[in-house]
């Protein structure tokens, strides 16, 4: 079955870095755009970034631009999020998400999420 | 950037009630809107995309309408498993954005 499994979350000090990974299975990973979405404790959903199926384009939310980098390795069926210069407000559950045939079809498959805590 | 405003932010209802949630976009987004359901401690689940298309496996009591800047999600007869938080999301242009959410609780 289609599955996304995130890893790499943890506790990091302000200003530190963390790299999240998302292992995909059950579908042709190299054919789909992939996203990261986050949710701070008790808050709503916040879109983070997208990467196209072949990595040729990437977009970021304004608050993450310049600090976060999305990438993918289609040979390993894996999505990444490199997070640098982390701030307390980056504390959240980070979800890896597969879009439909195009982004217009919504985000149909979500991972279970990985938790990032930024604290000294 | 496109902002989405959901109303109400909180809704108290009984099993069997008809419930409608509204999502307004700060500019026109055609029909590129999706709705999600999220239960505590779980990842969101896609309910509806392109404003009115039901995702496979989603019960027919859920329906979506709208285009441009105003959209609605309706649950025709609320069931116990529908008590959750609902989010709209615009997919028209980057950066993508979500509404603030509507929590549906048991009256």
Interface residues (C-beta under 8 A of the other chain):
Chain A: X35 X37 X44 X45 X46 X47 X50 X59 X60 X61 X62 X95 X100 X103 X104 X105 X106 X107 X108 X110 X111 X112 X113
Chain B: X1 X32 X34 X36 X38 X43 X44 X45 X46 X48 X49 X50 X55 X87 X89 X91 X94 X95 X96 X97 X98 X99 X100 X101
